[in-house]
Amino acid sequence: MSTLNTAEVARLAALARIDLTPEETERLTGELDVIVEAVATVSTVAGDDVPATSHPLPLVNVFREDEVTETLDPQEVLSQAPEQEDQMFAVPQILGEDA
Amino acid sequence: MSTDALIDYADATARFDPVLGIEVHVELGTASKMFDGAPAHFGAAPNTAITPTSVGLPGALPTLNRTAVEYAIKIGLALNCQIAQVCRFERKNYFYPDVPKNFQTSQADEPIAFDGYLDVELEDGTVVRVEIERAHMEEDAGKNTHVGGATGRIHGATHSLVDYNRAGIPLVEIVTRPITGVGDRAPEVASAYVRTLRDIFVALGVSEARMERGNVRADVNLSLRPGPDAPLGTRTETKNVNSFRSIERAVRYEISRQAAVLDAGGTVVQETRHFHEDTGATSSGRVKSDAEDYRYFPEPDLVPVAPSREWVEQIRASLPEMPAVRRRRLQTEWGFSDEEMRDAVNAGAVDLIEATIAAGAAPVAARKWWMGQLARKAKDDGVGLAELNVTPAQIAELQGLIDAGRINDKLARQVLQGVLAGEGDPEQVLIDRGLEVVSDDGPLLEVIDATLADQPDIAEKIRSGNMGPIGAVIGAVMKATRGQADAGRVRELVMERVQA
């Protein structure tokens, strides 16, 4: 039984800004479907007595104290920027949304 | 820009029932960011308050700031919320230049605080209970500056500049349940709610809570329905409205606009809207659509937060008196009228008056100074009262000099000018400027005698019971002593002379 279709994979690819060819979409739909079904199988095995987990280690409350540490040199921060201006990252015009 | 059809506000609220929903983001005043040790301060040079974690460089790992969690719990408790036994952070995935990691670390279905309420007092004393759905922790984004467009807005911009100093500053987002049943007072309720929250943040000491700096930002959801029993209508969300006045105007505008749409048989589009300070209008932003699928999933680099009940109770016990409770207590203690108290609150003078009274002044005198000469001075200078160059202790000292009869009200104003000009404490200014009241009767009598001799009819009139001309004598003495006489004493001396 197939749980994913190509339209869903194409939509996820668009959301993740990944440009897929129709062949890639087709192939990934099959591969992702196997993963989704494997996870579904695990879900049927895990009963109500197994709590949902988001982390492999049984740890909670790992905190740091509110202390300021060293910061990066701004030129280092900007060293990977394709464009910069006034010590800021310059990016193309943003459409469709206000800051 | 705006060609929206509008319906008269009174008509709109007579025919439709407005429903509000408000999301408030508050930047926490921690020393460092939410997940790393970069400083969390306003006003640093661009891109200087950054660590590898702030901008999500490969391999950088977040660690949660304990103080940020404590502040979030404080806010939750102050809003009468439950505090989660366990909660998690999630990745909210979207692409935007101010989000350097391509996701925002936030909380989705497990907020740290939930199911609370806040009682909001309106200007006329009406109390509206606002139900709080949740308060969750998340990180702020960087700041985009749009270049080339008018006034830094997106429209017409050629490109944008991004400063990531703000990225990673801890935020708490507070979300209300739908606020119903407020009718045409919706704008006032919205603004009073945010103001009440702001006051609480200040009282808790969890944020500088300066609206103009964007420490507190409100997104206002509004929908209309035909009546209180009808299902909720389609809402719009007006983003980042950053002053109390703007919140009122934005709500008012949306009510009139949506009423016009519905009245014409149209449907309200669910969308984000932007408020424009200059026109008071909102304009269409982004339509909520399929693109807004954030694909939340648990943040694998952070372990769950499970605040122990001991910690929560310890924080609860440390909460300060809430602003509304404190105001009522102080008003009773000081004997102020409702109006006097409200004016003091609106002027930001409550703390200053309290400190002045603590330093020895009577409540009436403390109020007189801060709401009188000092309020005018602050207004003239365009600053807040607390920014004036005078302390509550100095005001109490100044009043003490009056009470001791060493200066009169007029001289006190001059002394205060000296204090404000940085000439020192009131006593010092009084000595340096030689402003003390003339306490020796000799010089006063000299002028009184000369005046009475010059104008013999004055003594005659006073003797016959016409007290009018006594003002002329007092005036002459004041002039001769450059105002440094005690008018009461001069009056006594005149009477003695006339009746002698």
Interface residues (C-beta under 8 A of the other chain):
Chain A: R11 L12 L15 A16 R17 S54 H55 L57 L59 V60 N61 V62 F63 R64 E65 D66 E67 V68 T69 E70 T71 L72 P74 V77 L78 E85 D86 Q87 M88 F89 A90 V91 P92 Q93 I94 L95 G96 E97 D98 A99
Chain B: T30 A31 S32 D36 G37 A38 P39 A45 P46 N47 T48 A49 I50 T51 P52 V55 T63 L64 N65 R66 T67 A68 V69 V86 R88 N93 F95 Y96 P97 D98 K143 N144 T145 H146 V147 R153 I154 A157 T158 H159 S160 L161 V162 D163 Y164 K239 N240 T272 H274 G285 R286 D290 A291 D293 R295 P298 E299 P300 L302 V303 P304 V305 A306 P307
